[in-house]
Amino acid sequence: MKKLVLVIDDDKVALKLAGQACHDLGYKVHVADDAIEAIKELTARRFDLILLDHNIDDVYGYEIIDEIAAYIQHATVCVFTGDKSQATRQAYAERQISNFIYKPLSKSAIGMKAMQLIGQ
């Protein structure tokens, strides 16, 4: 059975890049460009990996995590961000999230991190 990945990002280029990187590894990929779409996806299926942008439509990723927490208990979450500050890492650590892919994004970085986190 293929592993399921959800990519949440309001940037269409990032959605396509992350989606393609995961698809090329054999994962089944779903995308959401906002929190509402993410909740729809999360209520419909159980994901192995969630790739989440840190800043979506002026909302921080950790705020989205707070909204979707009930739906992601069994998933590994990884955050896309260019913000390497201690405050940002701490905000995610408080939500038990410590996986990051730092921008600029690349297909190879996304693929390597996905493989590291959930395997094949």
Residue, then its C-alpha position, 0 to 999 in steps of 0.5 A: m500500500k502506498k504511503l499517503v502524503l499531504v502537502i499544505d501550502d498556499d504557494k502553487v509552485a511549492l505545492k507542485l514541487a513537493g507533490q512531484a518530489c513525493h510522487d516520484l518516490g512512489y507516495k500517493v500525494h494530496v494537496a491543500d492550499d489552505a487550512i480549510e482544504a487541509i481539514k477536508e483532506l484530513t477528515a477523508r483519510r489518514f496520512d503518513l506525512i504532512l508537509l506544511d508551510h510555516n506561513i500560509d495566507d498570513v497564518y503561521g503553520y503552528e496555528i494551523i497545527d492547532e486547528i488540525a491537531a485532532y486529525i494528525q495524531h498518527a502522522t509525521v509533520c514536517v515544516f517548510t520555512g525560511d525562518k531559522s529562529q529559536a522562537t519558531r523552532q520553539a513554537y513547533a517544539e511545543r506541538q511536538i514537531s521538530n522536522f524542518i525543510y529550510k527554504p529555498l525548497s528543492k525537489s531533492a531536499i524534499g525527497m530526502k527528508a520524506m524518505q528519512l521520515i517515512g521511508q519507502 
